[in-house]
Amino acid sequence: METIASRLAQVRRRIADAEVRAGRPAGSVALLAVSKTFGPDAVRLAHAAGQNAFGENYAQEGEAKIAALADLPLSWHFIGPIQSNKTRGLAEHYAWVHSVEREKIARRLSEQRPVRLPALSVCLQVNISGEASKSGVAPDQVPALAAAVAALPGLRLRGLMAIPEAVTDEAEQSRAFASMRRLFEGLQADFPELDTLSMGMSGDLEAAIAEGATLIRVGSAIFGARG
Ligand SMILES: *Cc1c(COP(=O)(O)O)cnc(C)c1O
């Protein structure tokens, strides 16, 4: 029978194999377990199997889950679209936000970050496939947004995030991830402290790791299909 623990073990094996194939050190790719639509019990099972970092997409659902799991030492990452009236909850309850695409949102997150907490780690979401429907800043706007975000005291700019167009062909997956790698390396020339390239999900994590992902966001391969 497939359990959360056994699926998590399979994902860890996929990551380890992809690290070897890419000639990257073991343990160089962090795993974010995307628990959106699954309840606190599923998160508890994943935590019992050794997983500590979890990703959420919807502000309200995430806050309820964080409150229900306050007894566990978990790290919460927000990875969904951000409405400006939801920034306070994100600034107060999360360790990371991966989906910053506008300076106005970044300013609000910085102002609303409680001073008792460390700076909020953020990634800039990039619309790398250039899809009209996708969120994210255009690649040519990344340097200006990075400069603005890096100057905000409540935030710590960590890197870039992308959700490329879903395709099954691995060569096609690699093209978008390779563009992200180039963009990230270019940005590191100005901001050498950047350490995070957040890309790769259940269906394309191998291609992402081959192109330098340092953090992959995996939901269905761990928790099962979303209803
Ligand atoms: C849902 C989601 C994921 C995980 O997707 P799976 O295909 O279930 O692994 C990763 N990143 C973001 C931004 C998501 O919304």
The ligand as an SDF file (V2000), in Angstrom:
LIG
                    3D

 15 15  0  0  0  0  0  0  0  0999 V2000
    0.6560   22.7790   -6.3510 C   0  0  0  0  0  0  0  0  0  0  0  0
    1.9760   23.3950   -6.5260 C   0  0  0  0  0  0  0  0  0  0  0  0
    3.1480   22.6270   -6.5040 C   0  0  0  0  0  0  0  0  0  0  0  0
    3.1570   21.1220   -6.3800 C   0  0  0  0  0  0  0  0  0  0  0  0
    2.6440   20.5360   -7.5310 O   0  0  0  0  0  0  0  0  0  0  0  0
    2.6430   18.9320   -7.7430 P   0  0  0  0  0  0  0  0  0  0  0  0
    2.5230   18.7750   -9.1980 O   0  0  0  0  0  0  0  0  0  0  0  0
    1.4770   18.4330   -6.9770 O   0  0  0  0  0  0  0  0  0  0  0  0
    3.9220   18.4220   -7.1970 O   0  0  0  0  0  0  0  0  0  0  0  0
    4.3580   23.2920   -6.6060 C   0  0  0  0  0  0  0  0  0  0  0  0
    4.4320   24.6360   -6.7280 N   0  0  0  0  0  0  0  0  0  0  0  0
    3.3280   25.4050   -6.7560 C   0  0  0  0  0  0  0  0  0  0  0  0
    3.4670   26.8740   -6.8840 C   0  0  0  0  0  0  0  0  0  0  0  0
    2.0710   24.8090   -6.6740 C   0  0  0  0  0  0  0  0  0  0  0  0
    0.9870   25.5910   -6.7320 O   0  0  0  0  0  0  0  0  0  0  0  0
  1  2  1  0
  2  3  1  0
  2 14  2  0
  3  4  1  0
  3 10  2  0
  4  5  1  0
  5  6  1  0
  6  7  2  0
  6  8  1  0
  6  9  1  0
 10 11  1  0
 11 12  2  0
 12 13  1  0
 12 14  1  0
 14 15  1  0
M  END
$$$$
